[in-house]
């Protein structure tokens, strides 16, 4: 048995591990998220693969007992840590990552803002030869094995859809001088859904007639009262003069659902699924000016959409994150022992929730578009 001795780093006291391109290209990954490979670093602990927002893009990873929000992220030397959740702003596609380093403790003061680890990724660049890749991962109920206790035919089983596809291409624009590299990846994940319980009005209640409605909490008949006088309304039927246009439109939507479950209050049971989506783009340009000067620029552009279900389809929402990081990196070599590296970056971070059917609320001035906090009626 022979092995190469590991060289001792005598220039810094920090502890780190480099995840090389060999590991990135050959180790199996669920969801093609490169951050998952950080879990092979000593002291790392990970949770479930993340498909969206509020948490790390990719995988939750904590180090040495700290929270996953204690980490700091850099891509091509530029800060990629969002200031709101203190997580990775955007996770480039796997084909875009050349290698990354995870520094777990005793890191330099230049890597501030981290109580856990510093994750530094380097993206791939073009070369004098053209190279590329194409891939697609697809899963649905036709291809899945039936559960061991399935009691219905395959075509009646709820559908789960996973479709992840993308590619990369790189090569020369001018040989030995100017190169390009580009990756694109998209993900569409549709879940079967979960049981949602709600309340639906009867045909009479939709017209304002509650003469036969029973209070589910007390078991007594509902008494309809005039909101201005507090007096009972005759016959428990709401006069048309008291029905506002907005109230009528809301009832028209609500009454599209009819009771389908024998319960005096939660008489509506429906299954509602979600659709999550990701779009990732990363172009990179490299320019070797001469032996002493080189520069490159990248645009890491990721869009995330996470679906959440409401009690009806009009309560379904998408939580969106549209993230972009522009990086410019210039290196100048003064001498064999002296060099300077200049990095400039600018990040755009747009996040917020929006209803799947936003026109239902904006036309009534009940709620506005993304990132607005005007009053809302939640269905």
C-alpha positions as CSV (number, residue, x, y, z in Angstrom):
1,X,0.0,0.0,0.0
2,X,1.3,3.4,-1.0
3,X,-0.1,6.9,-0.5
4,X,1.0,10.4,-1.1
5,X,1.5,12.3,2.2
6,X,-0.8,15.3,2.7
7,X,1.1,18.5,2.7
8,X,0.7,20.7,5.8
9,X,-0.5,24.2,5.2
10,X,2.0,26.5,7.0
11,X,0.6,29.8,5.7
12,X,-2.8,29.8,7.4
13,X,-4.5,28.2,10.4
14,X,-7.9,27.8,8.7
15,X,-9.4,24.4,8.2
16,X,-10.9,23.8,4.8
17,X,-11.8,21.1,2.2
18,X,-11.9,21.5,-1.6
19,X,-14.6,19.6,-3.5
20,X,-12.9,19.1,-6.9
21,X,-14.5,18.8,-10.3
22,X,-13.9,15.0,-10.2
23,X,-16.2,14.7,-7.2
24,X,-18.8,17.1,-8.7
25,X,-18.9,15.1,-11.9
26,X,-18.9,11.6,-10.5
27,X,-20.6,11.5,-7.1
28,X,-24.4,10.8,-7.2
29,X,-26.6,13.8,-6.3
30,X,-30.3,13.9,-5.7
31,X,-31.6,17.0,-7.6
32,X,-28.2,18.0,-9.1
33,X,-27.5,20.4,-6.3
34,X,-23.8,20.9,-5.8
35,X,-24.0,22.2,-2.3
36,X,-25.1,18.8,-1.2
37,X,-21.4,17.7,-1.7
38,X,-20.5,20.0,1.2
39,X,-21.8,17.3,3.5
40,X,-18.7,15.2,2.9
41,X,-16.7,17.9,4.8
42,X,-16.1,17.0,8.5
43,X,-18.5,18.8,10.8
44,X,-21.2,19.2,8.2
45,X,-24.9,18.2,8.8
46,X,-27.6,18.5,6.2
47,X,-31.4,18.3,6.1
48,X,-33.7,17.7,3.2
49,X,-33.1,18.8,-0.4
50,X,-34.6,22.2,-0.7
51,X,-36.7,23.1,-3.7
52,X,-37.3,26.7,-3.1
53,X,-37.2,29.7,-0.9
54,X,-36.8,30.8,2.7
55,X,-33.9,28.4,3.0
56,X,-30.7,27.7,1.1
57,X,-31.1,27.2,-2.6
58,X,-30.2,23.5,-2.9
59,X,-29.6,21.9,0.5
60,X,-29.6,23.1,4.1
61,X,-26.1,22.6,5.4
62,X,-24.9,23.5,8.9
63,X,-21.4,23.2,10.2
64,X,-20.0,22.4,13.7
65,X,-23.3,22.8,15.4
66,X,-24.2,26.2,13.9
67,X,-27.4,26.9,12.1
68,X,-27.6,26.7,8.3
69,X,-28.2,30.5,8.3
70,X,-24.8,31.1,9.8
71,X,-22.9,30.4,6.6
72,X,-21.5,32.8,4.0
73,X,-21.4,32.1,0.3
74,X,-19.2,33.4,-2.5
75,X,-19.4,32.6,-6.2
76,X,-16.4,33.6,-8.4
77,X,-15.1,35.7,-5.5
78,X,-18.3,37.8,-5.2
79,X,-20.5,37.7,-2.2
80,X,-23.6,35.6,-2.9
81,X,-25.3,35.8,0.6
82,X,-28.7,37.4,0.7
83,X,-29.2,40.0,3.4
84,X,-32.8,38.9,4.3
85,X,-32.4,35.1,5.1
86,X,-28.6,35.1,5.2
87,X,-28.6,32.1,2.8
88,X,-27.3,31.5,-0.7
89,X,-28.8,34.1,-3.1
90,X,-28.8,31.7,-6.0
91,X,-27.5,28.2,-6.7
92,X,-25.9,27.8,-10.2
93,X,-26.5,24.7,-12.1
94,X,-24.2,21.7,-11.4
95,X,-22.6,22.0,-14.8
96,X,-21.6,25.6,-14.0
97,X,-19.5,24.7,-11.0
98,X,-15.8,23.8,-11.5
99,X,-15.0,23.3,-7.8
100,X,-15.7,24.8,-4.4
101,X,-14.0,25.2,-1.1
102,X,-15.6,24.9,2.3
103,X,-13.8,26.7,5.1
104,X,-15.2,25.6,8.5
105,X,-13.1,27.5,11.1
106,X,-10.2,29.9,11.6
107,X,-11.0,31.6,8.3
108,X,-9.5,35.0,7.3
109,X,-11.1,38.2,8.4
110,X,-11.9,39.0,4.8
111,X,-14.6,36.3,5.0
112,X,-16.7,38.0,7.6
113,X,-20.4,37.6,8.3
114,X,-20.1,33.8,8.9
115,X,-20.5,32.0,12.2
116,X,-20.6,28.6,10.5
117,X,-18.7,28.1,7.3
118,X,-17.6,30.0,4.2
119,X,-18.5,28.3,0.9
120,X,-16.5,29.6,-2.1
121,X,-17.5,28.3,-5.6
122,X,-15.6,28.8,-8.9
123,X,-17.5,28.5,-12.1
124,X,-16.4,26.8,-15.3
125,X,-14.9,28.7,-18.2
126,X,-14.6,28.1,-21.9
127,X,-11.5,26.8,-23.7
128,X,-10.0,26.5,-27.1
129,X,-12.2,23.5,-27.8
130,X,-16.0,23.3,-28.0
131,X,-17.6,21.3,-25.2
132,X,-21.2,20.9,-24.1
133,X,-23.8,18.7,-22.4
134,X,-27.5,17.9,-22.6
135,X,-29.6,16.1,-20.0
136,X,-33.1,15.4,-18.7
137,X,-34.4,13.6,-15.7
138,X,-38.0,12.7,-15.9
139,X,-40.3,11.0,-13.4
140,X,-44.1,10.4,-13.4
141,X,-46.6,7.8,-12.3
142,X,-46.2,5.8,-15.5
143,X,-42.5,5.2,-14.8
144,X,-42.8,4.8,-11.0
145,X,-43.3,1.4,-9.4
146,X,-46.7,0.9,-7.8
147,X,-46.7,1.2,-3.9
148,X,-46.8,-2.2,-2.2
149,X,-50.3,-1.6,-0.9
150,X,-51.8,0.1,-3.9
151,X,-55.5,-0.7,-4.2
152,X,-56.3,1.0,-7.5
153,X,-55.0,0.9,-11.1
154,X,-52.1,3.0,-12.1
155,X,-54.2,5.5,-14.1
156,X,-56.2,6.4,-11.0
157,X,-53.1,7.0,-8.9
158,X,-52.3,10.7,-8.1
159,X,-49.6,12.0,-10.4
160,X,-46.2,13.1,-9.3
161,X,-44.2,14.9,-11.9
162,X,-40.4,15.6,-11.8
163,X,-38.9,17.1,-15.0
164,X,-35.4,18.5,-14.7
165,X,-33.5,19.4,-17.9
166,X,-30.8,21.6,-19.1
167,X,-27.4,21.8,-20.8
168,X,-24.1,23.6,-21.1
169,X,-21.9,24.8,-23.9
170,X,-18.5,26.5,-24.0
171,X,-15.7,27.3,-26.4
172,X,-13.6,29.9,-28.0
173,X,-14.7,33.2,-29.5
174,X,-11.1,34.0,-30.4
175,X,-8.7,31.2,-29.7
176,X,-6.2,31.7,-26.9
177,X,-7.8,35.1,-26.1
178,X,-11.6,35.2,-25.7
179,X,-13.8,32.4,-24.4
180,X,-17.5,31.8,-23.5
181,X,-19.4,29.4,-21.3
182,X,-23.1,29.1,-20.7
183,X,-25.4,26.8,-18.6
184,X,-29.1,26.6,-18.4
185,X,-31.2,24.3,-16.2
186,X,-35.0,24.1,-15.5
187,X,-37.0,22.1,-13.0
188,X,-40.7,21.5,-12.9
189,X,-42.0,19.5,-9.9
190,X,-45.7,18.8,-9.4
191,X,-46.9,17.1,-6.2
192,X,-50.1,15.1,-5.9
193,X,-51.5,17.4,-3.3
194,X,-52.8,17.3,0.2
195,X,-56.3,17.2,1.7
196,X,-57.7,20.7,2.3
197,X,-60.8,21.2,4.5
198,X,-62.9,24.2,4.1
199,X,-66.5,25.5,4.0
200,X,-68.7,25.9,1.0
201,X,-72.1,27.6,1.0
202,X,-75.3,25.9,-0.1
203,X,-77.3,27.2,-3.0
204,X,-79.6,29.1,-0.7
205,X,-76.8,30.6,1.4
206,X,-75.1,31.8,-1.8
207,X,-78.3,33.9,-2.4
208,X,-78.2,35.3,1.1
209,X,-80.8,32.9,2.5
210,X,-79.7,31.4,5.8
211,X,-83.2,30.5,7.1
212,X,-82.2,26.8,7.2
213,X,-78.6,27.3,8.3
214,X,-77.5,25.9,11.7
215,X,-74.7,27.4,13.7
216,X,-72.2,24.4,13.9
217,X,-70.8,25.5,17.2
218,X,-74.1,26.0,19.2
219,X,-76.5,23.8,17.1
220,X,-78.9,26.8,17.1
221,X,-80.4,28.4,13.9
222,X,-78.4,31.2,12.5
223,X,-79.9,34.7,13.2
224,X,-79.1,37.2,10.6
225,X,-78.8,40.8,12.0
226,X,-78.7,44.2,10.4
227,X,-75.1,45.5,10.9
228,X,-76.3,49.1,11.2
229,X,-79.1,48.6,13.7
230,X,-78.3,45.2,15.3
231,X,-81.9,44.1,14.8
232,X,-82.7,40.7,13.3
233,X,-83.5,40.6,9.6
234,X,-86.9,39.2,8.8
235,X,-86.9,35.7,7.5
236,X,-83.1,35.4,7.8
237,X,-82.8,36.5,4.1
238,X,-80.4,39.2,3.2
239,X,-82.1,42.0,1.2
240,X,-80.5,42.8,-2.2
241,X,-80.0,46.4,-1.1
242,X,-77.5,45.2,1.5
243,X,-75.4,43.2,-0.9
244,X,-72.3,45.1,-2.1
245,X,-70.8,44.5,-5.6
246,X,-67.5,43.3,-4.0
247,X,-69.4,40.9,-1.7
248,X,-71.4,39.6,-4.6
249,X,-68.2,38.9,-6.7
250,X,-66.7,37.1,-3.7
251,X,-69.8,35.0,-3.3
252,X,-69.8,34.2,-7.0
253,X,-66.3,32.7,-6.6
254,X,-67.0,31.0,-3.3
255,X,-70.2,29.4,-4.5
256,X,-68.3,27.7,-7.3
257,X,-67.6,25.1,-4.7
258,X,-70.5,23.1,-3.3
259,X,-70.6,21.0,-0.1
260,X,-69.2,17.4,-0.7
261,X,-68.8,16.2,2.9
262,X,-71.3,15.5,5.7
263,X,-70.1,18.0,8.2
264,X,-72.1,21.0,9.5
265,X,-69.0,23.3,9.2
266,X,-66.1,21.8,7.3
267,X,-68.3,20.5,4.5
268,X,-65.8,20.9,1.7
269,X,-62.9,18.4,1.3
270,X,-60.6,18.8,-1.8
271,X,-57.2,17.7,-2.8
272,X,-54.9,20.4,-4.1
273,X,-51.4,20.0,-5.4
274,X,-48.6,22.5,-6.1
275,X,-46.2,23.2,-8.9
276,X,-42.7,24.3,-8.0
277,X,-40.4,25.6,-10.7
278,X,-36.8,26.7,-11.0
279,X,-35.0,28.4,-13.9
280,X,-31.2,28.8,-13.8
281,X,-29.0,30.6,-16.2
282,X,-25.3,31.4,-16.0
283,X,-23.3,33.0,-18.9
284,X,-19.5,33.6,-18.5
285,X,-17.0,35.4,-20.7
286,X,-13.2,35.1,-20.2
287,X,-10.6,37.4,-21.8
288,X,-6.9,36.7,-21.6
289,X,-5.5,40.1,-22.5
290,X,-1.8,39.2,-22.1
291,X,0.4,37.2,-19.9
292,X,0.0,39.7,-17.0
293,X,-3.7,40.7,-17.4
294,X,-6.9,38.7,-17.5
295,X,-10.5,39.3,-16.7
296,X,-13.8,37.5,-16.7
297,X,-17.5,38.2,-16.0
298,X,-20.5,36.1,-15.0
299,X,-24.2,36.7,-14.6
300,X,-25.8,34.2,-12.2
301,X,-29.5,34.5,-13.0
302,X,-31.9,32.2,-11.1
303,X,-35.7,32.3,-10.7
304,X,-37.5,30.2,-8.1
305,X,-41.2,29.6,-7.7
306,X,-42.6,27.7,-4.7
307,X,-46.3,26.9,-4.6
308,X,-48.5,26.9,-1.5
309,X,-52.1,25.7,-1.4
310,X,-55.0,27.5,0.1
311,X,-58.4,26.3,1.1
312,X,-59.5,26.9,-2.5
313,X,-57.6,27.5,-5.7
314,X,-58.1,31.2,-5.3
315,X,-56.0,31.0,-2.1
316,X,-53.1,29.3,-3.9
317,X,-49.9,31.3,-3.8
318,X,-46.5,31.3,-5.3
319,X,-43.6,32.5,-3.3
320,X,-41.1,33.9,-5.8
321,X,-37.4,34.8,-5.7
322,X,-35.9,36.4,-8.7
323,X,-32.1,36.6,-8.1
324,X,-29.3,38.0,-10.2
325,X,-25.6,38.4,-9.4
326,X,-23.3,40.2,-11.8
327,X,-19.6,39.6,-11.2
328,X,-16.6,41.2,-12.8
329,X,-13.1,39.8,-11.9
330,X,-9.8,41.4,-13.1
331,X,-6.3,40.0,-12.3
332,X,-3.0,41.8,-12.8
333,X,0.4,40.2,-12.2
334,X,3.0,42.7,-11.2
335,X,5.8,40.2,-10.5
336,X,6.3,36.5,-9.7
337,X,5.6,37.3,-6.1
338,X,3.1,40.2,-6.4
339,X,-0.4,40.2,-8.0
340,X,-3.7,42.1,-7.6
341,X,-7.2,40.7,-7.9
342,X,-10.1,43.2,-8.3
343,X,-13.7,41.9,-7.9
344,X,-16.8,43.8,-8.5
345,X,-20.3,42.4,-8.0
346,X,-23.9,43.6,-8.0
347,X,-26.9,41.6,-6.8
348,X,-30.6,42.0,-7.4
349,X,-32.8,40.1,-4.9
350,X,-36.6,40.3,-5.4
351,X,-38.7,38.1,-3.1
352,X,-42.4,38.0,-2.2
353,X,-45.6,36.1,-2.5
354,X,-48.3,36.4,-5.1
355,X,-51.6,34.7,-5.6
356,X,-51.8,32.3,-8.5
357,X,-54.8,34.2,-9.8
358,X,-53.8,37.8,-8.9
359,X,-56.4,39.4,-11.1
360,X,-59.1,38.1,-8.7
361,X,-57.9,40.6,-6.1
362,X,-56.3,43.4,-8.0
363,X,-59.5,44.2,-9.9
364,X,-61.3,44.6,-6.5
365,X,-58.3,46.5,-4.9
366,X,-58.1,43.8,-2.3
367,X,-54.4,43.1,-2.8
368,X,-51.7,44.2,-5.0
369,X,-48.8,42.5,-6.9
370,X,-45.7,40.9,-5.5
371,X,-44.1,42.6,-2.4
372,X,-47.2,44.7,-1.7
373,X,-48.8,44.6,1.8
374,X,-52.2,46.1,1.1
375,X,-55.2,44.5,2.9
376,X,-56.2,41.1,1.6
377,X,-59.1,38.7,1.8
378,X,-57.8,35.1,2.0
379,X,-59.9,32.4,0.5
